[in-house]
Amino acid sequence: MAEEKNMSEYNEASIRSLDWKEHIRLRPGMYIGKLGDGSAPDDGIYVLIKEVIDNCIDEHTMGYGKQVELTIENKTVTVRDYGRGIPLGKLVDVVSKINTGAKYDSKAFQKSVGLNGVGTKAVNALSQYFKVTAYRDGKERTAEFEKGELIKEHKETKTDEPNGTFVSFIPDETVFRNYHFIHEYLDNQLWNYCYLNAGLAMHFNGKKYVSKNGLLDLLLRKTNPGELRYPIVHLKGEDIEVAISHNNDYGEDIFSFVNGQFTTQGGTHQQAFREAYVKVIRDFYKKDYEASDIRTSIVAAVSVRVQEPVFESQTKTKLGSQNVYENGPSMKKFVEEFLSKELNNFLHRNPTVADALRKRIEQNERERKELAGIKKLANDRAKKANLHNKKLRDCRVHLNDEAPQKNREEFVATQNNTTIFITEGDSASGSITKSRSVDTQAVFSLRGKPLNSFGLTKKVVYENEEFNLLQHALNIEDGLEGLRYNNVVIATDADVDGMHIRLLMMTFFLQFFPDLVKKGHVYILETPLFRVRNKQETIYCFDEEERQAAVNKLGGKPEITRFKGLGEISPEEFGRFIGPQIRLQPVILEQGDHIQNLLEYYMGKNTMERQEFIINNLKIELDLVHN
């Protein structure tokens, strides 16, 4: 009967049309990906900034404007470019009407980052305040909005300001809850813009970013030049640029770009590069090397310019285009023809580089063959260990599950929230297991402290049971393509032992699976240190400052509990801290950080330099002892 009643209510009144801003606010994930709180580089607040800057970059690409200024004060973001400026009569339409913009004229923006006219509209709709000013030929015009609603349109006036566009916005805190900007993410984002647009000057809160040598500068900054096996091979052609070298790290480190857009999830252009590079190397050396031996330890960047690119989502992190130009060559053929000519010629002209590259490949080949027997034994051992019962409490959805045709965007958003908590001890893993979301959150239990893997070879990953089972749980033995969880969260006690375990786990990932950290998948779980309560209210505090504020708020003499371990937090309480309000501290490699240097400093021999660092940064919390 209930079903019949529901069916009878399906009539004209059931059909509703949303205006542009309502639709964006109701389904923000369709336009900017996941919302997040700023802990991850692909969180929505960074996408908002990117959408505004992308328009500035398009102007620069067309030959207008040589600098872009970004400022963030508290939570207010401002962006100023010096392009042509939005036509004054269309200012409001450009930022508030879907399918309005110059990018539909392919002659004006043939190789633009975005062609759908959605970007700034999404920023406008998802901002509690949004202001845009266009400066054009001695005149200016301003419009102001709140959550996409026009609140004031200023009259056109004269100005001495140079041509360009000024945008200021404050992300809506009802959409982006408890958000904060991590400047290291913005630092990476701005450097990438500069690498792809040599000569463009960008300014962020007083810091200047500029690159003269494009992708060559990118690799020099992302790697330790002293660890490169040969000088960077830098090749440029029409609508394509690549930079290539090898170092001593494990895995593949490939940065890919389309029309100035950093495609963090790769796509057809990155896959075309990976395949074409293998083919060219095999042809040059006239030897059928294994693809993995050729690509292991590669550090490379590839940038292509594509006519009217097709991305797999609005956030433009994965290219789907099969062709470079309309009715032009396939992406695979385009990249392969370029490398076949340019890389082949370079290696013939530079025999020293060719010899160093051959030695790196053959070293990879020897190491792979040495590991073959050990890997088989380790894989058999992992199966017998009954991994999914004893060590891993798995979740139902995984990052590499195939997305259904229906509700694809929602399913992808769910995959982006898949998390594995790596914790130590039965009590801690038990609390997390009981309070987790079984759809998206898994738990891996460590047994005691992991081995310090600094300086060891990958052989130890297979010989050490904990490491072997963990890499199987993550499914990263052959690279990140099979990674089962988007967020790898180290969850340890907030004491000396817990901090040591964190350090040992980060060493493991940086030593053997650095891409996991570089791609922004590794986090530290923040859990409360204190519970402050009286009969009316309970407040959980994550540091001493919050504890003092809670004591002041509750007054009197509230009960104060100091949590020394995760196991002391009940499952009912733990659910608060791994749910929607979860606090994650990302493990970030800053521009210029080199992995082996970091590991040598923190995990190598106990040098005087490190002792001085510890002494200078040691915090003696006597008040905590008294409590």
LOPA-883744 format. One record per residue (C-alpha): residue in three letters; x, y, z. Coordinates in steps of 0.25 Angstrom, whole numbers, plus 5000, padded with zeros to 4 digits. Each point is the difference from the previous one (the first is absolute). Layout:
N
(node "ala" (X Y Z))
...
***
This chain:
627
(node "met" (5000 5000 5000))
(node "ala" (5011 5009 5003))
(node "glu" (5006 4998 4987))
(node "glu" (4987 5003 4993))
(node "lys" (4999 5013 5008))
(node "asn" (5014 5004 4996))
(node "met" (4997 4997 4985))
(node "ser" (4987 5008 5001))
(node "glu" (5008 5013 5005))
(node "tyr" (5009 5000 4987))
(node "asn" (4993 5011 4993))
(node "glu" (5004 5014 4994))
(node "ala" (5002 5005 5014))
(node "ser" (5011 4990 5001))
(node "ile" (5008 5006 4989))
(node "arg" (5010 5011 5004))
(node "ser" (5009 5008 4992))
(node "leu" (5012 5006 5007))
(node "asp" (5007 5013 4996))
(node "trp" (5015 4999 4998))
(node "lys" (5005 5004 5014))
(node "glu" (4990 4990 5007))
(node "his" (5005 4989 4991))
(node "ile" (5014 5003 5003))
(node "arg" (4998 5001 5015))
(node "leu" (4991 4988 5001))
(node "arg" (5011 4991 4992))
(node "pro" (5013 5007 5002))
(node "gly" (5008 4987 4998))
(node "met" (4995 5000 4985))
(node "tyr" (5008 5014 4998))
(node "ile" (5012 5000 5010))
(node "gly" (5001 4985 5004))
(node "lys" (5001 4997 5015))
(node "leu" (4998 5011 5010))
(node "gly" (5010 4997 5011))
(node "asp" (5005 5009 5010))
(node "gly" (5013 5004 4993))
(node "ser" (5008 4988 5005))
(node "ala" (5002 4994 4986))
(node "pro" (5005 5007 4988))
(node "asp" (4988 4997 4992))
(node "asp" (4990 5005 5010))
(node "gly" (4990 5010 4995))
(node "ile" (5006 5013 5006))
(node "tyr" (5012 4998 4991))
(node "val" (4991 4997 4988))
(node "leu" (4993 5013 5002))
(node "ile" (5014 5007 4999))
(node "lys" (5004 4992 4988))
(node "glu" (4987 5003 4993))
(node "val" (5003 5015 5001))
(node "ile" (5015 5000 4997))
(node "asp" (4997 4991 4988))
(node "asn" (4993 5011 4993))
(node "cys" (5012 5009 5003))
(node "ile" (5009 4989 4994))
(node "asp" (4991 5000 4987))
(node "glu" (5002 5015 4999))
(node "his" (5015 4998 5001))
(node "thr" (5000 4989 4990))
(node "met" (4993 5009 4990))
(node "gly" (5011 5010 5002))
(node "tyr" (4994 5009 5010))
(node "gly" (5005 5003 5014))
(node "lys" (5014 4995 5005))
(node "gln" (4997 4999 5015))
(node "val" (4989 4995 5010))
(node "glu" (4998 5004 5014))
(node "leu" (4994 4991 5011))
(node "thr" (4998 5005 5014))
(node "ile" (4993 4992 5011))
(node "glu" (4998 5008 5013))
(node "asn" (4992 4992 5011))
(node "lys" (4990 4993 4991))
(node "thr" (4998 5011 4989))
(node "val" (5007 4996 4986))
(node "thr" (5003 5011 4990))
(node "val" (5005 4998 4986))
(node "arg" (5005 5011 4990))
(node "asp" (5004 4998 4986))
(node "tyr" (5005 5009 4989))
(node "gly" (4993 4994 4988))
(node "arg" (4989 5007 4992))
(node "gly" (4990 5001 5011))
(node "ile" (4986 4994 4999))
(node "pro" (4991 5009 4990))
(node "leu" (4993 5009 5009))
(node "gly" (4986 4998 4994))
(node "lys" (5001 4985 5003))
(node "leu" (5007 5000 5014))
(node "val" (4988 4995 5007))
(node "asp" (4996 4990 4990))
(node "val" (5014 4994 4999))
(node "val" (5000 4997 5015))
(node "ser" (4986 4996 5002))
(node "lys" (4994 4994 4988))
(node "ile" (5003 4985 4996))
(node "asn" (5005 4998 4986))
(node "thr" (5005 5015 4999))
(node "gly" (5014 5003 4996))
(node "ala" (5010 5002 4989))
(node "lys" (5005 4986 5000))
(node "tyr" (4989 4995 4991))
(node "asp" (5007 5008 4989))
(node "ser" (5011 4989 4997))
(node "lys" (5008 5010 4992))
(node "ala" (5002 5009 5012))
(node "phe" (5003 4989 5010))
(node "gln" (5003 4987 4991))
(node "lys" (5010 4995 5011))
(node "ser" (4993 5005 5013))
(node "val" (5000 4992 5013))
(node "gly" (4985 5000 5001))
(node "leu" (4989 5002 4989))
(node "asn" (4987 4998 5008))
(node "gly" (4998 5014 5006))
(node "val" (4998 4995 5014))
(node "gly" (5012 5003 5008))
(node "thr" (4998 5014 5005))
(node "lys" (4985 4998 5001))
(node "ala" (5003 4988 5010))
(node "val" (5009 5009 5008))
(node "asn" (4989 5011 5001))
(node "ala" (4989 4990 5004))
(node "leu" (5009 4993 5011))
(node "ser" (5005 5013 5006))
(node "gln" (4993 5008 5011))
(node "tyr" (5006 5012 4994))
(node "phe" (5005 5002 4985))
(node "lys" (5004 5013 4994))
(node "val" (5005 5002 4985))
(node "thr" (5006 5012 4994))
(node "ala" (5004 5002 4985))
(node "tyr" (5010 5011 4996))
(node "arg" (4999 5002 4985))
(node "asp" (5006 5012 4992))
(node "gly" (4999 5010 5011))
(node "lys" (4986 4996 5005))
(node "glu" (4996 4990 5011))
(node "arg" (4988 4993 5005))
(node "thr" (4997 4992 5013))
(node "ala" (4990 4990 5004))
(node "glu" (4998 4994 5014))
(node "phe" (4993 4987 5004))
(node "glu" (4996 4991 5012))
(node "lys" (4999 4985 4997))
(node "gly" (4998 5003 4985))
(node "glu" (4989 5011 5002))
(node "leu" (5003 5014 4995))
(node "ile" (4999 5010 5011))
(node "lys" (5007 5012 4993))
(node "glu" (5003 5004 4986))
(node "his" (5009 5012 5000))
(node "lys" (4999 5010 4989))
(node "glu" (5011 5001 4990))
(node "thr" (5011 5011 5003))
(node "lys" (5013 5005 4996))
(node "thr" (5013 4994 5005))
(node "asp" (5015 5001 4999))
(node "glu" (5002 4985 5003))
(node "pro" (5006 4992 4989))
(node "asn" (4992 4990 4992))
(node "gly" (4996 4987 5007))
(node "thr" (4991 4993 5010))
(node "phe" (4999 5000 5015))
(node "val" (4992 4989 5008))
(node "ser" (4998 4999 5015))
(node "phe" (4993 4989 5007))
(node "ile" (4998 4994 5013))
(node "pro" (4996 4985 4999))
(node "asp" (4986 4997 5007))
(node "glu" (5003 4993 5013))
(node "thr" (4986 4993 5000))
(node "val" (5006 4993 4988))
(node "phe" (5015 4998 5004))
(node "arg" (4999 4998 5014))
(node "asn" (5012 5003 5009))
(node "tyr" (5009 5002 4988))
(node "his" (5014 5006 5000))
(node "phe" (5010 5003 4989))
(node "ile" (5013 4992 5001))
(node "his" (5010 5009 4993))
(node "glu" (5009 4989 4995))
(node "tyr" (4989 4995 4991))
(node "leu" (4998 5014 4994))
(node "asp" (5015 5001 4999))
(node "asn" (5000 4987 4991))
(node "gln" (4989 5005 4992))
(node "leu" (5006 5013 4997))
(node "trp" (5013 4994 4996))
(node "asn" (4993 4991 4991))
(node "tyr" (4994 5012 4993))
(node "cys" (5013 5006 4998))
(node "tyr" (5007 4987 4995))
(node "leu" (4990 4999 4989))
(node "asn" (5000 5015 4996))
(node "ala" (5015 5004 5000))
(node "gly" (5001 5015 5003))
(node "leu" (4987 5001 5007))
(node "ala" (5002 5007 5014))
(node "met" (4991 4996 5011))
(node "his" (4999 5007 5014))
(node "phe" (4994 4993 5012))
(node "asn" (5000 5008 5013))
(node "gly" (5013 5007 4996))
(node "lys" (5007 4988 4995))
(node "lys" (5004 5000 4985))
(node "tyr" (4999 4988 4991))
(node "val" (5007 5000 4986))
(node "ser" (5006 4989 4991))
(node "lys" (5009 5002 4988))
(node "asn" (5002 4986 4996))
(node "gly" (4987 4993 5002))
(node "leu" (4999 4985 5003))
(node "leu" (5015 5000 5001))
(node "asp" (4999 5009 5012))
(node "leu" (4989 4991 5006))
(node "leu" (5008 4988 5000))
(node "leu" (5012 5007 5006))
(node "arg" (4991 5005 5011))
(node "lys" (4993 4987 5002))
(node "thr" (5013 4991 5001))
(node "asn" (5013 5001 5006))
(node "pro" (5009 5003 4988))
(node "gly" (5012 4993 5007))
(node "glu" (4992 4987 5000))
(node "leu" (4996 5000 4985))
(node "arg" (5007 4989 4992))
(node "tyr" (5002 5010 4988))
(node "pro" (4997 5014 4996))
(node "ile" (4985 5003 4997))
(node "val" (4996 4998 4986))
(node "his" (4991 5012 4996))
(node "leu" (4993 4999 4987))
(node "lys" (4990 5010 4994))
(node "gly" (4991 5000 4988))
(node "glu" (4987 5006 4995))
(node "asp" (4990 4997 5010))
(node "ile" (5008 4991 5008))
(node "glu" (5012 5001 5010))
(node "val" (5007 4989 5008))
(node "ala" (5011 4999 5011))
(node "ile" (5005 4987 5004))
(node "ser" (5011 4994 5009))
(node "his" (5002 4988 5010))
(node "asn" (5004 5000 5015))
(node "asn" (5001 4990 5011))
(node "asp" (4986 5000 5005))
(node "tyr" (4990 4989 4998))
(node "gly" (4988 5001 4991))
(node "glu" (4996 5010 4989))
(node "asp" (4999 5015 5002))
(node "ile" (4993 5006 4988))
(node "phe" (4994 5014 5000))
(node "ser" (4990 5002 4989))
(node "phe" (4993 5013 4995))
(node "val" (4990 5003 4990))
(node "asn" (4998 5015 4995))
(node "gly" (5007 5004 5013))
(node "gln" (4991 4992 5009))
(node "phe" (5007 4990 5009))
(node "thr" (4993 4987 4998))
(node "thr" (5003 4993 5013))
(node "gln" (4993 4987 4996))
(node "gly" (5007 5000 4986))
(node "gly" (4991 4996 4988))
(node "thr" (5002 4996 4986))
(node "his" (5013 5010 4998))
(node "gln" (5007 4994 5012))
(node "gln" (4997 4985 4996))
(node "ala" (5004 5004 4986))
(node "phe" (5014 5005 5005))
(node "arg" (5002 4988 5009))
(node "glu" (4998 4990 4988))
(node "ala" (5007 5009 4990))
(node "tyr" (5012 5001 5009))
(node "val" (5001 4985 5001))
(node "lys" (4999 4998 4985))
(node "val" (5011 5011 4997))
(node "ile" (5010 4994 5010))
(node "arg" (4998 4986 4995))
(node "asp" (5002 5004 4986))
(node "phe" (5012 5009 5003))
(node "tyr" (5008 4989 5008))
(node "lys" (4994 4989 4991))
(node "lys" (4996 4992 5012))
(node "asp" (4987 4995 5005))
(node "tyr" (5001 5005 5014))
(node "glu" (4989 4999 5010))
(node "ala" (4991 5012 5001))
(node "ser" (5002 5001 5015))
(node "asp" (5015 4999 4999))
(node "ile" (4999 5012 4990))
(node "arg" (4991 5009 5009))
(node "thr" (5004 4996 5014))
(node "ser" (5007 5012 5007))
(node "ile" (4996 5009 4988))
(node "val" (4997 5015 5003))
(node "ala" (4993 5007 4989))
(node "ala" (4991 5011 4996))
(node "val" (4991 5001 4987))
(node "ser" (4992 5011 4996))
(node "val" (4990 5000 4988))
(node "arg" (4991 5011 4993))
(node "val" (4987 4994 4996))
(node "gln" (4989 5006 4992))
(node "glu" (4987 5000 5008))
(node "pro" (5005 4990 5010))
(node "val" (4990 4990 5006))
(node "phe" (5002 4997 5015))
(node "glu" (4993 4989 5008))
(node "ser" (4995 5010 5010))
(node "gln" (4998 5015 5002))
(node "thr" (5012 5001 5009))
(node "lys" (5009 4996 4988))
(node "thr" (5009 4991 5007))
(node "lys" (5000 4988 4989))
(node "leu" (5000 5002 4985))
(node "gly" (4991 4992 4992))
(node "ser" (5003 5006 4986))
(node "gln" (5004 4989 4990))
(node "asn" (5005 5010 4990))
(node "val" (5009 5013 5000))
(node "tyr" (4992 5008 4990))
(node "glu" (4987 4998 4993))
(node "asn" (5002 4990 4989))
(node "gly" (5014 5000 5004))
(node "pro" (5010 4988 5005))
(node "ser" (4996 4992 5012))
(node "met" (5007 5004 5013))
(node "lys" (5008 4987 5000))
(node "lys" (5005 5002 4986))
(node "phe" (5003 5015 5002))
(node "val" (5009 4997 5013))
(node "glu" (5006 4988 4993))
(node "glu" (5004 5008 4988))
(node "phe" (5006 5011 5008))
(node "leu" (5008 4991 5009))
(node "ser" (5005 4991 4989))
(node "lys" (5006 5012 4993))
(node "glu" (5005 5009 5011))
(node "leu" (5004 4990 5011))
(node "asn" (5006 4990 4990))
(node "asn" (5008 5012 4994))
(node "phe" (5004 5005 5014))
(node "leu" (5006 4986 5004))
(node "his" (5008 4999 4988))
(node "arg" (5006 5014 5002))
(node "asn" (5003 4997 5014))
(node "pro" (5006 4986 5002))
(node "thr" (5004 5003 5014))
(node "val" (4985 5002 5004))
(node "ala" (4996 4988 4992))
(node "asp" (5010 4991 5007))
(node "ala" (4996 5005 5014))
(node "leu" (4985 4997 4996))
(node "arg" (5004 4986 4996))
(node "lys" (5007 4998 5013))
(node "arg" (4988 5004 5008))
(node "ile" (4991 4991 4992))
(node "glu" (5009 4988 5001))
(node "gln" (5001 5003 5015))
(node "asn" (4985 5000 5001))
(node "glu" (5000 4987 4992))
(node "arg" (5010 4993 5010))
(node "glu" (4992 5004 5012))
(node "arg" (4987 4995 4995))
(node "lys" (5006 4987 4997))
(node "glu" (5006 4999 5014))
(node "leu" (4987 5003 5006))
(node "ala" (4992 4990 4991))
(node "gly" (5002 4988 5009))
(node "ile" (4998 5008 5013))
(node "lys" (4987 5007 4995))
(node "lys" (4994 4986 4996))
(node "leu" (5002 4995 5014))
(node "ala" (4995 5013 5007))
(node "asn" (4987 5000 4991))
(node "asp" (4998 4986 5004))
(node "arg" (5002 5003 5015))
(node "ala" (4991 5012 4999))
(node "lys" (4989 4991 4995))
(node "lys" (5002 4990 5011))
(node "ala" (5000 5011 5010))
(node "asn" (4985 5002 4998))
(node "leu" (5003 5015 4999))
(node "his" (4985 5004 4999))
(node "asn" (4997 4994 5013))
(node "lys" (5012 5002 5009))
(node "lys" (5006 5013 4996))
(node "leu" (4990 5007 4991))
(node "arg" (4986 5004 5003))
(node "asp" (4996 5004 4986))
(node "cys" (4989 5009 4995))
(node "arg" (4990 4998 4989))
(node "val" (5004 5011 4990))
(node "his" (5014 5001 4994))
(node "leu" (5007 5011 4992))
(node "asn" (5002 4991 4988))
(node "asp" (4986 4995 4999))
(node "glu" (4994 5002 4987))
(node "ala" (4990 5011 5001))
(node "pro" (4985 4997 4995))
(node "gln" (4994 5008 4989))
(node "lys" (4989 5006 5009))
(node "asn" (5004 5009 5011))
(node "arg" (5014 5000 4995))
(node "glu" (5004 5013 5007))
(node "glu" (4995 4996 5014))
(node "phe" (5007 4986 4999))
(node "val" (5013 5007 4996))
(node "ala" (4998 5010 5012))
(node "thr" (4998 4987 5009))
(node "gln" (5013 4994 4994))
(node "asn" (5008 5013 5004))
(node "asn" (4995 4998 5014))
(node "thr" (5006 4986 5001))
(node "thr" (5009 4999 5012))
(node "ile" (5009 4990 5007))
(node "phe" (5005 5002 5014))
(node "ile" (5013 4994 5003))
(node "thr" (5001 4998 5015))
(node "glu" (5007 4993 5011))
(node "gly" (4994 4991 5011))
(node "asp" (4987 4992 5002))
(node "ser" (4993 5011 5008))
(node "ala" (5003 5011 4990))
(node "ser" (4996 4992 4988))
(node "gly" (4988 4995 5008))
(node "ser" (4995 5014 5003))
(node "ile" (5001 5004 4985))
(node "thr" (4994 4988 4995))
(node "lys" (4988 5001 5008))
(node "ser" (4997 5015 4997))
(node "arg" (5005 5000 4985))
(node "ser" (4991 5001 4988))
(node "val" (5001 4986 4994))
(node "asp" (4997 5006 4986))
(node "thr" (5012 5008 4999))
(node "gln" (5009 4998 5012))
(node "ala" (5010 4988 5002))
(node "val" (5009 4997 5011))
(node "phe" (5014 4994 4999))
(node "ser" (5006 4995 5014))
(node "leu" (5015 5001 5002))
(node "arg" (5007 4990 5009))
(node "gly" (5010 5008 5008))
(node "lys" (5010 5010 4995))
(node "pro" (5003 4999 4985))
(node "leu" (5014 4999 4995))
(node "asn" (5009 5012 4997))
(node "ser" (5001 4998 4985))
(node "phe" (5009 5012 4997))
(node "gly" (5011 4995 4991))
(node "leu" (4995 4986 4998))
(node "thr" (4996 4995 4986))
(node "lys" (4986 4996 4995))
(node "lys" (5004 4985 5004))
(node "val" (4996 5004 5014))
(node "val" (4986 5003 4996))
(node "tyr" (4998 4985 4996))
(node "glu" (5008 4994 5012))
(node "asn" (4993 5008 5011))
(node "glu" (4986 4995 5002))
(node "glu" (4994 5013 5005))
(node "phe" (5005 5008 4988))
(node "asn" (4996 4989 4990))
(node "leu" (4986 4999 5005))
(node "leu" (4999 5015 5000))
(node "gln" (5004 5001 4986))
(node "his" (4990 4989 4996))
(node "ala" (4989 5007 5008))
(node "leu" (5003 5013 4993))
(node "asn" (5002 4993 4986))
(node "ile" (5012 5008 4997))
(node "glu" (5010 4990 4996))
(node "asp" (5000 5004 4986))
(node "gly" (4997 5014 5001))
(node "leu" (4989 5009 5004))
(node "glu" (4990 4996 4989))
(node "gly" (4994 4989 5009))
(node "leu" (5000 5009 5013))
(node "arg" (4988 4995 5007))
(node "tyr" (4998 5012 5009))
(node "asn" (5001 5015 4997))
(node "asn" (5004 5004 5015))
(node "val" (5011 4992 5007))
(node "val" (4999 5005 5014))
(node "ile" (5010 4997 5011))
(node "ala" (4993 4999 5013))
(node "thr" (5009 4999 5012))
(node "asp" (5000 5004 5015))
(node "ala" (5004 5014 5003))
(node "asp" (5012 4996 5009))
(node "val" (5015 4997 4997))
(node "asp" (4997 4986 4995))
(node "gly" (4989 5005 4991))
(node "met" (5008 5011 4994))
(node "his" (5011 4990 4997))
(node "ile" (4991 4990 4993))
(node "arg" (4995 5012 4992))
(node "leu" (5014 5003 4996))
(node "leu" (5003 4985 4996))
(node "met" (4988 4999 4992))
(node "met" (5003 5013 4992))
(node "thr" (5014 4995 4998))
(node "phe" (4995 4987 4994))
(node "phe" (4991 5008 4990))
(node "leu" (5010 5010 4996))
(node "gln" (5011 4989 4999))
(node "phe" (4992 4990 4991))
(node "phe" (4987 5007 4996))
(node "pro" (5004 5015 4999))
(node "asp" (4988 5003 4989))
(node "leu" (4990 4996 5011))
(node "val" (5005 5013 5008))
(node "lys" (5003 5008 4988))
(node "lys" (4986 4998 4994))
(node "gly" (4994 5005 5014))
(node "his" (4994 4986 5005))
(node "val" (5007 5000 5014))
(node "tyr" (4994 5006 5012))
(node "ile" (5002 5001 5015))
(node "leu" (4987 4998 5008))
(node "glu" (4998 5011 5011))
(node "thr" (4993 4995 5012))
(node "pro" (4996 5008 5013))
(node "leu" (5011 5001 5011))
(node "phe" (4989 5004 5010))
(node "arg" (4986 4999 5004))
(node "val" (4995 5011 5008))
(node "arg" (4986 4999 5006))
(node "asn" (4990 5003 5010))
(node "lys" (4985 4995 5002))
(node "gln" (4995 5009 4989))
(node "glu" (5010 4999 4989))
(node "thr" (5012 4992 4995))
(node "ile" (5011 5007 4992))
(node "tyr" (5012 4992 4992))
(node "cys" (5013 5008 4999))
(node "phe" (5011 4997 4990))
(node "asp" (5011 5009 5007))
(node "glu" (5003 5007 5012))
(node "glu" (4994 5013 4995))
(node "glu" (4986 4994 4997))
(node "arg" (5001 4993 5014))
(node "gln" (5002 5014 5007))
(node "ala" (4989 5006 4992))
(node "ala" (4990 4988 5004))
(node "val" (5004 5002 5015))
(node "asn" (4997 5015 4998))
(node "lys" (4987 4997 4993))
(node "leu" (4994 4990 5010))
(node "gly" (5005 5007 5012))
(node "gly" (5001 4994 5014))
(node "lys" (5009 4988 5001))
(node "pro" (4996 4991 4988))
(node "glu" (5005 4985 4999))
(node "ile" (5012 5000 4991))
(node "thr" (5004 4986 4994))
(node "arg" (5014 4999 4993))
(node "phe" (4999 4990 4989))
(node "lys" (5014 4993 4999))
(node "gly" (4996 4989 4990))
(node "leu" (4989 4998 4989))
(node "gly" (4995 4988 5008))
(node "glu" (4996 5009 5011))
(node "ile" (4990 5006 4991))
(node "ser" (4987 4992 5000))
(node "pro" (4994 4996 4986))
(node "glu" (4988 5009 5003))
(node "glu" (5009 5012 5002))
(node "phe" (5009 4996 4988))
(node "gly" (4989 5001 4990))
(node "arg" (5000 5015 5002))
(node "phe" (5015 5000 4996))
(node "ile" (5000 4992 4987))
(node "gly" (4986 5005 4995))
(node "pro" (4997 5012 4992))
(node "gln" (5008 5009 5010))
(node "ile" (5013 4991 4999))
(node "arg" (5013 5008 5001))
(node "leu" (5011 4996 4991))
(node "gln" (5014 5005 4999))
(node "pro" (5005 4998 4986))
(node "val" (5015 4995 4998))
(node "ile" (5005 5011 4991))
(node "leu" (5013 5000 4992))
(node "glu" (5003 5015 4998))
(node "gln" (5006 5005 4987))
(node "gly" (5015 4997 5001))
(node "asp" (4999 4989 5010))
(node "his" (5008 4988 4996))
(node "ile" (4996 4986 5006))
(node "gln" (5014 4994 5002))
(node "asn" (5005 5013 5007))
(node "leu" (4988 5000 5009))
(node "leu" (5001 4985 5004))
(node "glu" (5015 5002 5002))
(node "tyr" (4998 5012 5009))
(node "tyr" (4988 4994 5008))
(node "met" (5003 4985 4999))
(node "gly" (5015 4999 4998))
(node "lys" (5011 5000 5010))
(node "asn" (4998 5008 5012))
(node "thr" (5008 5013 4996))
(node "met" (5002 5012 5008))
(node "glu" (4992 5008 4990))
(node "arg" (4988 4991 5004))
(node "gln" (5002 5001 5014))
(node "glu" (5000 5015 5000))
(node "phe" (4987 5000 4992))
(node "ile" (4994 4992 5011))
(node "ile" (5005 5008 5011))
(node "asn" (4996 5013 4993))
(node "asn" (4986 4995 4997))
(node "leu" (4997 4992 5013))
(node "lys" (4987 5005 5007))
(node "ile" (5000 4997 5015))
(node "glu" (4986 4999 5004))
(node "leu" (5001 5001 5015))
(node "asp" (4985 5004 5002))
(node "leu" (4996 4987 4993))
(node "val" (5008 4992 5010))
(node "his" (4992 5007 5012))
(node "asn" (4987 4996 4993))
***
